[in-house]
């Protein structure tokens, strides 16, 4: 990560930790433009979307993550939770079960 990008990521993390999720997402979108393959940036962006109720954006980002990293159990769990929040429990169930199986937790 370039210095400016790293600074922006740190600021976005600060916003996220301060529960300013929309501000975090806005910052992370810029970071992602510079670091499109950075999984940490993508996950934090998806979490920022989720917590700011931008659920369709969260879903799209999580699906992009899972396309590139199908074994990413946290993204799988988040996708399930995002689908649940959208009232799509049936669609969420397989993702939640797979996440539980991947982590060894009960479903």
WOUR-V188467 format. One line per field, one symbol per residue. ss: DSSP state (A for helix, B for strand, O for the rest). A space follows every 50 residues. Layout:
BEGIN
ss: ???
END
This chain:
BEGIN
ss: OOAAAAAAAAAAAAAAAOOOAAAAAAAAAAAAAAOOOOAAAAAAAAAAAA AOOOAAAAAAAAAAAAAAOOOOAAAAAAAAAAAAAOOOAAAAAAAAAAAA AAAOOOO
END
